[in-house]
Amino acid sequence: MRSFSKLCCAIATASMLCVPAGRAQGAAPSSPPEPAAGQKGCEAYFTLQPIEPAAVKHLATPIVPANRTVFTNASIRQLQDWDLPSKVMAWRDRPSPEDLARQWDELSKKWSAGTQNKDKAKDNAPEGRASPYGARSLPAKEWQDLEKWIEKNAPKKVSGLCVDPGKATYILAVGSIVGGASASPNGANRVGDYSDYASKPQADSLGPNAGMVAPHRTPSDEFSGAGTSNGLAGSTCVYLYRTNGKAMGTGGAREEVPEYYYCHEGGGISQSTVTAMLKYLSKTGLR
């Protein structure tokens, strides 16, 4: 009898020792699952969207000069650079729409006054006509190629930035901006005027690239801006938007104006345009 009691105690003791640690006080919490492949170290998420036609309502309305033979391209470029910047710009650094409208109006009056004879009153000078911008989506094939490219390359260019439409709180909108004002390529004195302008910085330069010496280009290059027969492709642009603080998949919506924006003249260059934006973000970070 005593031997049987000892055996029972031994079995009970062994059973207690075999219980996994923590079972007596409740199951231990399980470890969090590993991030999905290719999404490790994600600190921010973004998605890709086309630029919508409504995006241009926040841009200026350029003015085409009444006299297309006068040299006007320099002053046009200076103002257009606020809408189609050739380097990444913060949207908050733009002049107000009212200020841009005033500058365009003053420029139009200056052009028009210069076309009048000294005998005529400047007040009667014909003013230029408005030439608003328009937005276009990328061609289907280019868009598909961009989607494949950006999913593979964006995380490599900006550490911690991952592509996920559902989790996205940032949006890269890509498309073309067309239209606007540009100078006539047929002005008789444009070559001499252009050479004189391009050789030195302009004291009255406007826009984000003010005070810079213009790069050496032939007049035909300089005058083939958006809105002419030589520049129907317009500019390829990329806008970086934030959402309203929520992820796109949980009720998030794109803010009305972008945080940063950048354009490059020409079409079919969406990947290089987006690369410029990503390089900028890799240096400055998402603020």
C-alpha positions as CSV (number, residue, x, y, z in Angstrom):
1,M,0.0,0.0,0.0
2,R,2.8,2.4,0.9
3,S,4.6,1.5,-2.3
4,F,1.4,2.3,-4.4
5,S,1.2,5.7,-2.7
6,K,4.8,6.5,-3.6
7,L,4.2,5.5,-7.2
8,C,1.1,7.8,-7.5
9,C,3.1,10.7,-6.1
10,A,5.9,10.1,-8.5
11,I,3.5,10.1,-11.5
12,A,1.8,13.3,-10.2
13,T,5.2,15.0,-9.8
14,A,6.3,14.0,-13.4
15,S,3.0,15.3,-14.8
16,M,3.5,18.7,-13.3
17,L,7.0,19.0,-14.6
18,C,5.8,18.2,-18.1
19,V,3.3,21.1,-18.3
20,P,4.7,23.7,-20.7
21,A,5.9,26.9,-19.1
22,G,3.2,29.5,-18.6
23,R,0.3,27.0,-19.2
24,A,-0.8,27.2,-15.6
25,Q,-1.0,31.0,-15.7
26,G,-2.7,31.2,-19.1
27,A,-1.3,30.8,-22.7
28,A,1.5,33.2,-23.6
29,P,0.8,35.7,-26.4
30,S,1.9,34.6,-29.8
31,S,4.6,36.5,-31.7
32,P,3.5,39.0,-34.3
33,P,3.6,37.7,-37.9
34,E,6.5,38.6,-40.2
35,P,5.9,41.4,-42.7
36,A,4.9,40.3,-46.2
37,A,7.8,39.7,-48.6
38,G,9.2,42.9,-50.1
39,Q,7.4,45.1,-47.5
40,K,9.8,44.8,-44.5
41,G,10.7,48.0,-42.8
42,C,7.8,49.9,-44.2
43,E,7.5,53.3,-42.6
44,A,5.1,54.9,-45.1
45,Y,2.8,53.6,-47.8
46,F,1.8,55.2,-51.1
47,T,-0.2,54.5,-54.2
48,L,-0.1,55.6,-57.8
49,Q,-3.0,57.6,-59.4
50,P,-3.4,59.6,-62.7
51,I,-3.5,63.3,-62.7
52,E,-7.1,64.4,-62.9
53,P,-8.4,67.2,-65.1
54,A,-9.4,69.1,-62.0
55,A,-5.8,69.5,-61.0
56,V,-5.3,72.4,-63.3
57,K,-7.8,74.6,-61.5
58,H,-5.1,75.4,-59.0
59,L,-2.7,76.5,-61.7
60,A,-2.4,80.0,-63.2
61,T,-4.2,80.9,-66.5
62,P,-1.4,81.8,-68.9
63,I,-1.9,84.6,-71.5
64,V,-0.9,84.5,-75.1
65,P,0.4,87.8,-76.3
66,A,-1.5,89.7,-78.9
67,N,1.6,90.3,-81.0
68,R,3.2,87.0,-81.7
69,T,6.2,88.5,-83.4
70,V,7.7,90.1,-80.3
71,F,10.2,88.3,-78.2
72,T,8.1,87.0,-75.3
73,N,9.4,83.6,-74.4
74,A,11.7,84.6,-71.6
75,S,8.9,86.3,-69.6
76,I,6.5,83.5,-70.3
77,R,8.9,80.9,-69.1
78,Q,9.6,82.7,-65.9
79,L,5.9,82.7,-65.0
80,Q,5.2,79.2,-66.3
81,D,7.9,77.9,-64.1
82,W,5.6,78.3,-61.1
83,D,3.1,75.9,-62.7
84,L,5.5,73.5,-64.5
85,P,8.6,73.7,-62.3
86,S,11.8,72.1,-63.6
87,K,12.9,71.1,-60.1
88,V,10.9,69.6,-57.3
89,M,9.0,72.4,-55.5
90,A,6.9,72.6,-52.3
91,W,3.4,73.7,-53.2
92,R,3.4,76.1,-50.2
93,D,6.1,78.1,-51.9
94,R,3.9,79.1,-54.8
95,P,2.6,82.6,-55.1
96,S,-1.1,82.9,-54.5
97,P,-3.4,82.4,-57.5
98,E,-4.3,86.1,-57.3
99,D,-0.7,87.2,-57.4
100,L,0.0,85.0,-60.4
101,A,-3.0,86.4,-62.2
102,R,-1.8,89.9,-61.5
103,Q,1.6,89.1,-62.9
104,W,0.2,87.6,-66.1
105,D,-2.1,90.6,-66.5
106,E,0.8,93.1,-66.1
107,L,2.9,91.1,-68.5
108,S,0.1,91.1,-71.1
109,K,-0.2,94.9,-70.9
110,K,3.5,95.3,-71.2
111,W,3.6,93.2,-74.4
112,S,0.6,95.0,-75.8
113,A,1.9,98.4,-75.1
114,G,5.1,97.5,-76.9
115,T,3.2,96.8,-80.1
116,Q,1.7,100.2,-80.4
117,N,3.0,103.2,-82.3
118,K,4.1,106.2,-80.1
119,D,1.1,108.2,-81.4
120,K,-1.5,105.7,-80.0
121,A,-2.5,105.6,-76.4
122,K,-1.2,102.6,-74.5
123,D,-4.6,102.2,-72.9
124,N,-6.0,101.1,-76.2
125,A,-3.4,98.4,-76.8
126,P,-4.9,95.0,-77.5
127,E,-4.3,92.5,-74.7
128,G,-3.5,88.9,-75.0
129,R,-6.0,86.1,-74.7
130,A,-6.2,83.5,-71.9
131,S,-4.8,80.1,-72.7
132,P,-5.6,77.7,-69.8
133,Y,-3.8,74.5,-69.1
134,G,-5.4,71.0,-69.5
135,A,-4.5,67.7,-67.9
136,R,-4.2,64.3,-69.6
137,S,-3.7,60.8,-68.3
138,L,-0.7,58.8,-69.5
139,P,-1.3,56.3,-72.4
140,A,-2.4,52.9,-71.2
141,K,0.8,51.1,-72.1
142,E,3.0,53.8,-70.4
143,W,0.8,53.7,-67.3
144,Q,1.1,49.9,-67.0
145,D,4.9,50.1,-67.4
146,L,5.0,52.8,-64.8
147,E,3.0,50.7,-62.3
148,K,5.3,47.7,-62.7
149,W,8.4,49.9,-62.5
150,I,7.4,51.9,-59.4
151,E,6.4,48.8,-57.4
152,K,9.8,47.4,-57.9
153,N,11.9,50.5,-57.7
154,A,10.2,53.0,-55.3
155,P,11.2,51.1,-52.1
156,K,14.8,51.0,-53.4
157,K,15.0,54.7,-53.9
158,V,13.2,55.8,-50.7
159,S,14.0,53.7,-47.6
160,G,10.9,52.7,-45.7
161,L,8.5,53.7,-48.6
162,C,6.3,50.9,-49.7
163,V,3.6,50.5,-52.3
164,D,0.2,49.5,-50.9
165,P,-3.1,51.0,-52.2
166,G,-5.0,50.0,-49.1
167,K,-2.5,51.3,-46.5
168,A,-1.4,54.4,-48.5
169,T,-1.4,57.8,-46.9
170,Y,0.6,59.3,-49.8
171,I,-0.4,59.5,-53.5
172,L,1.9,60.0,-56.5
173,A,-0.3,61.5,-59.2
174,V,1.3,61.3,-62.7
175,G,0.2,62.7,-66.0
176,S,0.6,65.4,-68.7
177,I,-0.1,69.1,-68.4
178,V,-0.7,70.6,-71.9
179,G,-1.7,74.0,-73.2
180,G,-0.6,77.3,-71.8
181,A,1.2,80.2,-73.5
182,S,4.3,80.0,-75.7
183,A,6.0,82.3,-78.1
184,S,5.8,82.1,-81.8
185,P,8.7,80.3,-83.4
186,N,8.6,82.6,-86.5
187,G,9.6,86.0,-85.0
188,A,12.2,87.7,-87.3
189,N,14.4,88.8,-84.4
190,R,14.0,85.9,-82.1
191,V,17.5,84.4,-82.7
192,G,19.3,87.6,-81.7
193,D,17.0,88.3,-78.8
194,Y,17.3,84.8,-77.5
195,S,21.1,84.8,-77.7
196,D,21.3,88.0,-75.8
197,Y,18.9,86.8,-73.1
198,A,20.4,83.3,-72.7
199,S,23.9,84.7,-72.1
200,K,23.3,86.3,-68.7
201,P,21.0,86.0,-65.7
202,Q,17.9,88.2,-65.8
203,A,17.5,90.7,-62.9
204,D,13.7,90.6,-63.2
205,S,13.5,86.8,-63.4
206,L,10.5,85.2,-61.7
207,G,9.8,81.7,-60.5
208,P,11.7,78.9,-58.8
209,N,14.7,79.1,-61.1
210,A,15.1,82.9,-61.0
211,G,18.5,84.4,-61.6
212,M,19.9,81.3,-63.4
213,V,21.6,81.5,-66.7
214,A,19.5,79.8,-69.3
215,P,21.1,76.5,-70.6
216,H,22.4,76.7,-74.2
217,R,19.7,75.6,-76.5
218,T,18.8,76.5,-80.0
219,P,15.8,78.9,-80.4
220,S,13.8,76.1,-81.9
221,D,14.2,74.1,-78.7
222,E,13.4,77.1,-76.5
223,F,10.3,78.1,-78.5
224,S,8.8,74.6,-78.8
225,G,6.9,74.9,-75.5
226,A,3.5,73.4,-74.6
227,G,0.7,74.6,-76.7
228,T,2.5,74.9,-80.1
229,S,2.6,72.4,-83.0
230,N,6.1,71.4,-81.8
231,G,5.1,70.8,-78.2
232,L,1.8,68.9,-78.2
233,A,3.1,66.4,-75.7
234,G,3.2,69.2,-73.1
235,S,5.0,68.4,-69.8
236,T,5.0,65.2,-67.8
237,C,4.3,66.1,-64.2
238,V,4.2,64.2,-60.9
239,Y,2.4,65.5,-57.8
240,L,2.9,64.2,-54.3
241,Y,-0.3,64.3,-52.2
242,R,-1.1,63.4,-48.6
243,T,-4.4,61.9,-47.6
244,N,-6.7,63.3,-45.0
245,G,-4.8,61.3,-42.3
246,K,-6.5,58.0,-43.0
247,A,-5.3,55.2,-45.2
248,M,-6.9,54.9,-48.6
249,G,-8.4,51.6,-47.7
250,T,-10.1,52.9,-44.5
251,G,-11.8,56.0,-45.7
252,G,-8.8,58.0,-46.7
253,A,-9.1,60.7,-49.4
254,R,-6.6,62.8,-51.3
255,E,-6.0,66.3,-50.1
256,E,-7.1,69.0,-52.6
257,V,-3.6,70.4,-53.3
258,P,-0.3,68.6,-53.5
259,E,2.6,68.8,-51.1
260,Y,5.3,68.7,-53.8
261,Y,5.2,68.9,-57.6
262,Y,7.6,68.6,-60.5
263,C,7.4,68.7,-64.3
264,H,9.6,67.8,-67.2
265,E,8.9,69.0,-70.7
266,G,8.0,66.2,-73.1
267,G,6.0,63.0,-73.1
268,G,6.9,59.3,-72.6
269,I,9.2,60.1,-69.6
270,S,7.1,59.2,-66.6
271,Q,9.7,57.0,-65.0
272,S,12.4,59.6,-65.1
273,T,10.0,62.2,-63.8
274,V,8.9,60.0,-60.9
275,T,12.6,59.2,-60.2
276,A,13.4,62.9,-59.7
277,M,10.6,63.1,-57.2
278,L,11.7,60.0,-55.3
279,K,15.3,61.2,-55.3
280,Y,14.2,64.4,-53.7
281,L,12.2,62.6,-51.1
282,S,15.1,60.3,-50.3
283,K,17.1,63.4,-49.3
284,T,14.5,65.4,-47.5
285,G,12.2,62.7,-46.2
286,L,8.4,62.7,-46.0
287,R,7.5,65.6,-43.6
